[in-house]
Amino acid sequence: MSKNAHLHPPDPNMNWFITCVRDNPLHLYTLTGKVLSTFVLQNSSTEKFLSPHSIVFSRKEPHFICGTESMISVFDLNRREPFTNLRTIPSRKHTTSTQTMKGIISAMDISPDSGVLAAGTLTRSVGLYDQEGSGEVVSIFSVAEEGEQTSNSLKGVTDIRWSSCGTYIYVAERKSEKITVWDVRKLFGKVATLTGRDTFTIQRMGIDVFLGEASRDVVVAGGLDGKIKMWDVHSDTCPMGQWEAHNDPVSAVAVNPAWPGLIASCSGQRNHSRRFPSEDDDQPWNIDNTLKFWTYAGQISSHLDAEPVDFGPYPLSNEAVPDIDREGTPKICDVTIPAQNIIAGTMETLQVADGTVIIENQGSIVENPGYVTTEATVESNVREQNIQQAQTEY
């Protein structure tokens, strides 16, 4: 497989994503549903399949990196098994290492500048590893405050992002309404705390970062209140704006790396008190488990509640794309996609991260962050060429 997989071609057959389900191998798919490859990640002693809790694609090589419990594995797309397994705790080969961290690798991101992999754990540690996880450990630090518990705690890193300049790390934790900012040049000292996230839950709630006006980082995140919020990291620790996005918690957001003005959000939560609807139900089943697209034009008011423009149920097939009003911000349009229509199966949580689509059900589905999805391509065509009719096959 070529390195072209890491670009963003318009052909859906060249857009790939990886699925991983508990006690099963990993599979590489095209957006058309064709299986390209199968990868095996196993315990060398018991031969039990290991299920990654986080996956990220390499920015430079035809590789992807998986995070499991106390281990980082690097795969080549041309090989069935990982060519590197890096234990983050002392092992027989590295018994004297002092740079160690124990716990599930729950979030990862690669620096756009240096290629250093940042890996966060549910034990509230962050480790930096050279050569996108294939090299030596650079440093490990804890995001817990002095005196706070790290192990056997409901807290833990659920998402991590590098800044656009590669000198700061943004860390989001569960059971926390804050996003902490760490400077890698100052012995990993915390330099800021972004507040007002409304995410005091054990559910995984994602964040993303993009380069805004005047080359300033903008952090975007969702919350339990169904709102999407943005922070200008260089001006204030409170959100600079927000808008109503979903009727359920916004579990994750993602900014399209090829077009930073396009933002994807998804909603949903696990609520075991809810029963499935039946034909005898008088009331509609009120659940918002959808994927939507928004646009950001560089400015945002403190509160927006514009009505969405619905493209109709996913998939988009032989349907007209409506004429969209381009003056409203932050949203040009959204696409409402029932989660069950994206990948066949019983998926309970739909998430988006790294410009990628992730569906979780004791596992993850991750799409290459370099890709432009079919829906985003359609939206881009409408914006650039003012096309009134567009079709897409998925």
Secondary structure as UniProt FT lines:
FT   HELIX           3..6
FT   HELIX           12..14
FT   STRAND          16..21
FT   TURN            22..23
FT   STRAND          26..30
FT   TURN            31..32
FT   STRAND          35..39
FT   TURN            44..46
FT   STRAND          54..57
FT   STRAND          63..69
FT   STRAND          71..76
FT   TURN            77..78
FT   STRAND          84..87
FT   TURN            95..96
FT   STRAND          104..110
FT   TURN            112..114
FT   STRAND          117..121
FT   TURN            122..123
FT   STRAND          125..129
FT   HELIX           131..133
FT   STRAND          137..142
FT   TURN            146..147
FT   STRAND          156..162
FT   TURN            164..165
FT   STRAND          168..174
FT   STRAND          179..183
FT   TURN            184..188
FT   STRAND          189..194
FT   STRAND          207..211
FT   HELIX           213..215
FT   STRAND          217..222
FT   TURN            224..225
FT   STRAND          227..232
FT   TURN            233..235
FT   STRAND          241..244
FT   STRAND          250..255
FT   TURN            260..261
FT   STRAND          262..267
FT   TURN            272..273
FT   TURN            279..280
FT   STRAND          290..295
FT   STRAND          337..338
FT   HELIX           339..341
FT   STRAND          349..353
FT   TURN            354..355
FT   STRAND          356..360
FT   STRAND          363..367
FT   TURN            369..370
FT   HELIX           374..385
//
